[in-house]
Amino acid sequence: MLEIHNLCVHYGDATAVRDLSLTLGDGEILTLVGPTGCGKTSVLRTVAGLIQPAAGEIRIGKLRIDSKRNVPPEKRHVGLVFQDFALFPHLNVEDNIAFRLKDRAPAERWLKQLGLEQHRHAMPDTLSGGQKQRVALARALAHAPALLLLDEPLASLDAALKAQLRWEIRQALKAAGVPAIWVTHDQTEALSVGDRMGIMCDGRLEQIDEPDACFRKPASRFVAHFLGDAAFLPGELGSTHVHTALGDAPIGDVAHSPDTRVDVLVRPDDLSVTAANDGNGHIEWSRYEGETRLYGVRLNSGAQLRVRTNHEHQLDDGAAVDTRICAGHALALFEPERPTGSA
Ligand SMILES: Nc1ncnc2c1ncn2[C@@H]1O[C@H](COP(=O)(O)OP(=O)(O)OP(=O)(O)O)[C@@H](O)[C@H]1O
């Protein structure tokens, strides 16, 4: 449906997007995530037709766009949903949604589907942030776009509303069968609403895959750190397991040569911590998180790790503990980093 091949976007002499390629299937939701300034919005703006590519090609259905061949935004059948809602302040909810529609039936469908019926006569400035974003989404979907681009749609909403609305938006997109690129800087949002996710860094796509695959098998240390707490333990590969000072973990189906040295990615929930006077470290700090508790553990080796446990678990700061790998699944393996200055 959408294909992007080797896209480059420039602003004057500065490069915002470098050699980016991706495809989007029918009805697929792709989340695009990355640190501020990595080029996410520039990708969206180029697909929408607000910026001309410096190099590469974009195909939207049968349309082809490149540095010499432009298609104006209104001919691309691309819908846009922004962080600031961009509603018409002088039109009520139903007129916002039905704006420029000859047949109002789709507007009525999305008004009802997104729970806006009781607000149909309300003016935008009397709506909450969540209601405004539902109106913006209903308006975009009522125009039956071939593709929807969402730029940080939940960024201005509070945490509880974000969690609820992201599922409503995902369900609406799936009900409409519209493929979408959803830009966010929120890792949890990107992991939970995308069929696939793309992680960008400095204008490049570092990895694109299903969220579970990106989280479990990050393509780089950058992705590992960006998607959550990440620590790397030195390990040595055996035939079925990798051996570390904190215990063994299965290797999975990774091709490997035995005795190879690796770094093993461990996240706080891959580790357990128990009180033990003859253990391998002590609790430096703990943070109560509601359902869970996060511990900072200082190992006797000097390394610091974070360990997440159930909230009922309680250990005091300074307590002697033993920390072990408890993950039953294969952990991601990386080549050991060479110390700075070594050959
Ligand atoms: N109109 C512009 N003129 C010049 N440089 C720009 C312009 N818009 C963006 N940039 C630069 O291009 C790079 C990519 O910006 P972009 O907005 O695409 O990143 P982003 O990942 O969406 O960031 P954020 O998460 O902060 O919105 C940044 O270095 C930014 O400063």
The ligand as an SDF file (V2000), in Angstrom:
LIG
                    3D

 31 33  0  0  0  0  0  0  0  0999 V2000
   11.6670   23.2530    8.9790 N   0  0  0  0  0  0  0  0  0  0  0  0
   12.8770   22.8160    9.3450 C   0  0  0  0  0  0  0  0  0  0  0  0
   14.0020   23.5000    9.0030 N   0  0  0  0  0  0  0  0  0  0  0  0
   15.2270   23.0650    9.3570 C   0  0  0  0  0  0  0  0  0  0  0  0
   15.4440   21.9430   10.0850 N   0  0  0  0  0  0  0  0  0  0  0  0
   14.3820   21.2230   10.4730 C   0  0  0  0  0  0  0  0  0  0  0  0
   13.0490   21.6140   10.1300 C   0  0  0  0  0  0  0  0  0  0  0  0
   12.1870   20.7050   10.6380 N   0  0  0  0  0  0  0  0  0  0  0  0
   12.9560   19.7840   11.2790 C   0  0  0  0  0  0  0  0  0  0  0  0
   14.2560   20.0950   11.1790 N   0  0  0  0  0  0  0  0  0  0  0  0
   15.3950   19.3330   11.7210 C   0  0  0  0  0  0  0  0  0  0  0  0
   15.3490   18.0190   11.1660 O   0  0  0  0  0  0  0  0  0  0  0  0
   15.6620   17.0320   12.1350 C   0  0  0  0  0  0  0  0  0  0  0  0
   14.5070   16.0400   12.2500 C   0  0  0  0  0  0  0  0  0  0  0  0
   13.3740   16.7380   12.7730 O   0  0  0  0  0  0  0  0  0  0  0  0
   11.9840   15.9990   12.9700 P   0  0  0  0  0  0  0  0  0  0  0  0
   10.9810   17.0180   13.4230 O   0  0  0  0  0  0  0  0  0  0  0  0
   11.6690   15.2160   11.7680 O   0  0  0  0  0  0  0  0  0  0  0  0
   12.3510   15.0040   14.1810 O   0  0  0  0  0  0  0  0  0  0  0  0
   11.3890   14.2310   15.1700 P   0  0  0  0  0  0  0  0  0  0  0  0
   12.0120   12.8880   15.3600 O   0  0  0  0  0  0  0  0  0  0  0  0
    9.9830   14.2510   14.6760 O   0  0  0  0  0  0  0  0  0  0  0  0
   11.5400   15.0800   16.4910 O   0  0  0  0  0  0  0  0  0  0  0  0
   10.4930   15.3140   17.6970 P   0  0  0  0  0  0  0  0  0  0  0  0
   10.3100   13.9920   18.3690 O   0  0  0  0  0  0  0  0  0  0  0  0
   11.2200   16.3040   18.5720 O   0  0  0  0  0  0  0  0  0  0  0  0
    9.2370   15.8600   17.0870 O   0  0  0  0  0  0  0  0  0  0  0  0
   15.9590   17.7990   13.4220 C   0  0  0  0  0  0  0  0  0  0  0  0
   17.3340   17.9650   13.5420 O   0  0  0  0  0  0  0  0  0  0  0  0
   15.2660   19.1240   13.2190 C   0  0  0  0  0  0  0  0  0  0  0  0
   15.9330   20.1440   13.9220 O   0  0  0  0  0  0  0  0  0  0  0  0
  1  2  1  0
  2  3  1  0
  2  7  2  0
  3  4  2  0
  4  5  1  0
  5  6  2  0
  6  7  1  0
  6 10  1  0
  7  8  1  0
  8  9  2  0
  9 10  1  0
 10 11  1  0
 11 12  1  0
 11 30  1  0
 12 13  1  0
 13 14  1  0
 13 28  1  0
 14 15  1  0
 15 16  1  0
 16 17  2  0
 16 18  1  0
 16 19  1  0
 19 20  1  0
 20 21  2  0
 20 22  1  0
 20 23  1  0
 23 24  1  0
 24 25  2  0
 24 26  1  0
 24 27  1  0
 28 29  1  0
 28 30  1  0
 30 31  1  0
M  END
$$$$
